[in-house]
Amino acid sequence: MSDITINVKQTFKEQDVKDLLCNAFEGGSNHWYYIEEFGNPDKIKCEYRHIDLPFSDNGYLLIRDIEDDDDKPELHRLDRKAVERGLPIMAEKYSWHYDNFIKDNADAETGDVFLQCCLFGDIVYG
């Protein structure tokens, strides 16, 4: 008997995905990221703009790796496209983390994996 692969499209509440980002920004990813630029900050005037901007029209964050010692570290753009790209990557490569997200059992580590999938397409910082 052989295996089959089935791709399933799922819809998520925006707030659930924002909560996942919050897990990354306020815990799981603190050891490696720095927000270099808030793109279109005038659109969002609140204390959680780092979570809301990637979901707003033309909003984005430019994030750099604080462990990168280069004079010109690479900047990674977090916007709606990156978020929409990150969830399927997490589902395919890190299904146990995706499963935790689906079951409303996400934690700081799950958020970190999600953010890395959005920015790098993989886990860079284990």
N, C-alpha and C positions, 0 to 999 in steps of 0.2 A: 504494500500500500504506500502511495506517495503522499507528500504534503501538498497542500494548496495554500496560496496566499490570497487573502481578501483584504482590500483596502476599504476602510469604512470612513465615511465623512461624519464628523460629530460637530455639534454646535455647543458652545460654552457661553455662560454668562460672562460679560466683560469683567464684572466685579470679581469673579472667581479667579480669573487670570491676573487681575491687578493684585489680588491677595497673594498669589504665587510670587509675583515680582516683589511684593512687600517682604515676603519670607527671605528672598535673596538680599535685598538692599538693607534690611534691618537685622541681619543675622548671618546667613549662610555665605555671603560673598564678601563680607567686610574685610577679609584678609588680603584681597587682591584687586579690588576695583576703586576707581576714583572718577567721579563725574566731572569731566573737563568743561563741558558746555551744556547749557540748557537751551535747546533750539525752540524758538517761538515761545519764550516764557511769558509774554504778555497775554497769551491765550489762557493761561492757568495762573490764577492768583490764590494759591492756597499752600498750606504747609506740606502737602503731599504731591507737589508738582513733579517730583522725580518718578512717581508712580503714574500720575495722570498724563503727563506730556507724551509718552510714547503712544497713547491711544487717541490723542487729539489730532485734528487736521493739521498736517505739516509739522507736528510736534516731534521732537526727538531728543535723545541724550547722546552726547559723545562721551564714551567711557574709555578710560585707559587703564592699563595694568600697572599698579603701583610697584610691582616687583620688577618691572622692565627698567633696566639701567641705561637704556639708550638715551642720547641727547634729544632725539625726536621720537618718542614712543608712538607706536601705532594706535590710532583712535578707532574705536568700533562704534558704529551707529546703532542705537536702539530706537526703533520706531515701530509702527504697526506692522509693517512687512516683516521685520525681524521677529516680532512676537508671533506672528502667524506662521513663520517658518520654523520657529523653535519648538512648538508643541509637537508637530509630526516627527521631528528629529528625536525628541525625547521619547515619544511613543515607540519609535522603531528601534533606537539604540539602547534605551534605558527604560524598558517597559515596567520594571518594578517601581521606578519613580513616577512614571506616568500613571500607573495603577494607584499609587498613593494619592496623586492629585485627583483622579476620578472618584476615589472613595472618600474624598474630603479628609484625607489623613496626611496632607502635605506638611512638611516642616522646613526648617532652614536649609537642610541639605537638599531637599527636593527643589526648593526655590533656587538654590545655587546651580544645580544641574540644569534647570530650565533656563536661567540667564546665560549660562555658558553655551547651551544649545542655540539660543537666539543669536549670540554674538559670534561664536566660533564654529558652530555646527558639531561640536564634540565637547567632551570634558577635557579641559586643559589643566585645571587645578583640582587634584583629587582630594 
